[in-house]
Amino acid sequence: MEDKDFLQFIDRIKHKTGIDLALYKEAQMKRRLTSLRVKRGYHTFEDFFEAMTKNQELFNEFLDRMTINVSEFFRNPSRWEVLEKKILPRLLNEKGKIKCWSAACSTGEEPYSLAMLLTRFMPLHEIDITATDIDEGAIAKAKRGLYTERSLQDAPKDLIGKYFKKDGITYTISEDIKRLIKFKRHNMLADAFDKNCDLIICRNVMIYFTEEAKHELYHKFAASLRTGGVLFVGSTEQIFQPQQYGFEPEDTFFYRKM
């Protein structure tokens, strides 16, 4: 009965939002959403769904729980160093101005990290970054650009000094950097992908998807990149047999479209 209740919930969410929870790893997703349902006092997923349709705050909390919005600036700093010293110089040498996409950008730390890094290579007005996420609450936080000291622990000190204003225990990112990012809602599993990207960053989200969903997404990322463009993935997301998607490894966790 409990399984049927959850399966109906998945079906109703898909009809209401276009989000297909069946493409996420079931055990992880079910555990996370059950914990939220119980915490909010609903005995069944049917009751929980009915309540969500009437209460926007509850629905936003569901989205937040589903999308695991945990992010930091320059997460895994050694990989960002490879991006700065090896990947970006090649891409910029080939094109001068590059088109970048931060997919599943959560609360903005990743696209802002990229924007700040690019200021070391080019004038602000030449930086072109689109950042997307399925969770409009996360996008709203990203647009506010307000962060804790903890999320900045790996950010280079010179960039913190240049592009953040400290106010008590929080840091606000400068308007100069905010203006460089076009934030919008996007469901990677359902919506069309842009074309001719030079760099796509999608880190620490693929681990939540089924193998079938991952397989489809890697094909879509490859189609979205120009030849020679790069997909930068998270440190637990190595792509096995990248050639099947038209990729070749350029460095650890960086895949170049062949």
C-alpha positions in Angstrom: 0.0 0.0 0.0 2.8 2.3 0.9 4.6 1.7 -2.4 1.4 2.4 -4.3 0.9 5.7 -2.4 4.5 6.8 -3.4 4.0 5.7 -7.0 0.8 7.7 -7.3 2.6 10.7 -5.7 5.4 10.4 -8.4 2.7 10.3 -11.1 0.8 13.3 -9.8 4.0 15.4 -9.3 4.9 14.7 -13.0 1.5 15.9 -14.2 1.6 19.0 -12.0 5.2 20.1 -12.5 6.8 18.1 -15.4 9.3 16.7 -12.8 9.8 13.0 -13.2 10.9 11.6 -9.9 11.1 8.1 -11.4 14.3 9.3 -13.0 16.0 9.8 -9.6 17.4 7.0 -7.6 14.2 5.7 -5.8 15.6 4.7 -2.4 17.4 8.1 -1.8 14.5 10.1 -3.1 11.8 8.2 -1.2 13.8 8.4 2.1 14.3 12.1 1.7 10.7 12.9 0.9 9.3 10.5 3.5 11.3 12.3 6.1 9.8 15.7 5.0 6.3 14.3 4.8 6.5 12.9 8.4 8.2 16.0 9.7 5.3 18.1 8.4 2.7 15.7 9.9 1.2 14.0 6.9 0.4 10.2 7.1 0.4 9.5 3.4 1.9 10.9 0.2 -1.7 11.5 -1.0 -2.3 13.9 1.9 1.1 15.5 1.4 0.4 16.1 -2.3 -3.0 17.7 -1.5 -1.5 20.0 1.0 1.3 21.0 -1.4 -1.2 22.0 -4.0 -2.7 24.5 -1.5 0.5 25.7 0.2 3.2 27.3 -1.9 5.6 27.3 1.0 5.3 23.6 1.5 5.7 23.0 -2.3 8.9 25.1 -2.3 10.2 23.1 0.7 9.5 19.9 -1.3 11.5 21.2 -4.2 14.3 22.3 -2.0 14.4 18.8 -0.4 14.3 17.1 -3.7 17.1 19.1 -5.3 19.6 19.0 -2.4 20.8 22.5 -2.6 24.3 22.1 -1.1 27.0 24.2 -2.8 30.2 26.1 -2.1 32.4 28.5 -4.0 35.3 26.8 -5.8 34.3 23.4 -4.4 37.2 20.9 -4.9 39.7 23.8 -5.4 42.3 21.6 -7.3 39.8 21.1 -10.1 39.1 24.8 -10.4 42.8 25.3 -10.7 42.9 22.9 -13.6 40.0 24.9 -15.1 42.0 28.1 -14.7 45.4 26.9 -15.8 44.6 24.4 -18.5 40.9 24.3 -19.7 40.0 28.0 -20.0 43.3 29.1 -21.7 42.7 26.5 -24.4 39.0 27.4 -24.9 39.8 31.2 -24.9 42.7 30.6 -27.3 40.3 28.9 -29.7 37.5 31.4 -29.5 38.3 34.6 -27.5 34.8 34.8 -26.1 33.2 31.7 -24.8 29.6 30.6 -24.0 29.3 29.0 -20.6 26.4 27.1 -18.9 26.2 26.2 -15.2 23.6 23.4 -15.1 21.8 22.6 -11.8 23.5 25.7 -10.4 21.7 25.5 -7.0 22.1 28.8 -5.1 24.6 30.3 -7.4 28.0 29.5 -5.9 29.2 27.7 -9.0 28.3 30.2 -11.8 29.6 33.0 -9.6 32.9 31.1 -9.1 33.2 30.8 -12.8 32.4 34.5 -13.4 35.0 35.6 -10.9 37.6 33.3 -12.5 36.9 34.6 -16.0 37.5 38.2 -14.8 41.2 37.1 -14.6 41.1 36.5 -18.4 38.8 39.1 -20.0 36.8 42.3 -19.4 33.5 41.9 -17.6 31.3 42.8 -20.6 32.7 39.8 -22.6 31.7 37.2 -20.0 28.6 35.1 -21.0 27.2 32.7 -18.5 23.8 31.1 -18.3 22.9 29.4 -15.0 19.9 27.1 -14.5 18.2 25.1 -11.9 14.9 23.3 -11.5 14.2 25.0 -8.1 13.0 28.6 -8.3 13.7 29.1 -4.6 17.4 28.3 -5.2 17.4 30.6 -8.2 15.9 33.4 -6.1 18.7 32.9 -3.5 21.3 32.9 -6.2 20.0 36.2 -7.5 20.2 37.7 -4.0 23.8 36.7 -3.8 24.0 36.5 0.0 26.3 33.9 1.5 27.9 32.6 4.7 31.6 32.6 5.4 31.5 28.8 5.3 30.5 28.7 1.7 33.5 30.9 0.9 36.2 28.8 2.6 37.8 27.6 -0.6 37.4 30.9 -2.6 40.7 32.7 -3.4 41.2 35.6 -1.0 41.9 38.1 -3.7 38.5 37.4 -5.3 36.7 37.6 -2.0 38.3 41.0 -1.3 37.5 42.3 -4.8 33.9 41.0 -5.3 32.3 40.6 -1.9 31.0 43.0 0.7 31.1 41.7 4.3 28.2 42.6 6.6 28.4 40.9 10.0 28.5 37.1 9.3 27.3 37.3 5.7 29.0 38.2 2.4 27.1 39.8 -0.5 28.5 39.4 -4.0 29.0 42.5 -6.0 26.5 43.8 -8.6 29.3 43.7 -11.2 29.5 39.9 -10.9 25.7 39.4 -10.5 25.1 41.2 -13.8 27.2 38.6 -15.7 24.9 35.7 -15.0 21.5 35.0 -16.7 19.6 32.8 -14.2 16.6 30.8 -15.3 14.5 27.8 -14.4 15.3 24.6 -16.4 14.5 21.0 -15.9 17.4 19.0 -17.3 15.4 15.9 -17.6 12.6 17.4 -19.6 13.6 20.7 -21.2 15.6 21.4 -24.4 19.3 22.2 -24.1 21.0 25.2 -25.7 23.5 24.7 -28.5 27.1 25.6 -29.2 28.3 25.9 -25.6 32.0 26.0 -25.0 31.9 25.0 -21.4 29.2 23.2 -19.4 29.6 22.8 -15.6 27.3 20.2 -14.1 28.7 19.0 -10.8 27.4 16.9 -7.9 23.9 16.3 -9.2 24.2 13.3 -11.6 24.8 11.1 -8.6 21.1 11.4 -7.7 19.9 10.1 -11.1 19.3 6.6 -12.4 21.8 5.1 -14.8 19.2 5.5 -17.7 18.7 9.2 -16.9 22.5 9.8 -16.7 23.0 8.1 -20.0 20.4 10.4 -21.7 21.9 13.5 -20.0 25.4 12.8 -21.1 24.2 12.5 -24.7 22.3 15.8 -24.3 25.3 17.5 -22.9 27.5 16.3 -25.8 24.9 17.6 -28.3 24.9 21.0 -26.5 28.6 21.4 -26.8 30.6 22.5 -29.8 33.4 20.3 -31.0 36.3 20.9 -28.6 33.9 22.1 -25.9 34.2 20.8 -22.3 31.9 19.2 -19.7 33.2 19.7 -16.1 31.6 17.2 -13.7 31.8 16.6 -9.9 34.4 14.7 -8.1 32.3 11.6 -7.6 31.0 11.6 -11.1 33.7 10.2 -13.4 32.2 9.1 -16.7 33.1 5.5 -17.6 33.5 4.9 -21.3 33.1 8.6 -22.3 33.7 7.7 -25.9 30.1 6.4 -26.2 28.9 10.0 -25.8 31.5 11.5 -28.1 33.8 12.6 -25.2 37.4 12.1 -24.5 39.0 12.9 -21.1 41.0 16.2 -21.1 41.8 16.0 -17.4 40.3 14.3 -14.3 36.5 15.2 -14.3 36.9 17.3 -17.6 35.6 15.8 -20.8 36.2 17.3 -24.2 33.8 16.8 -27.0 35.5 15.0 -29.9 
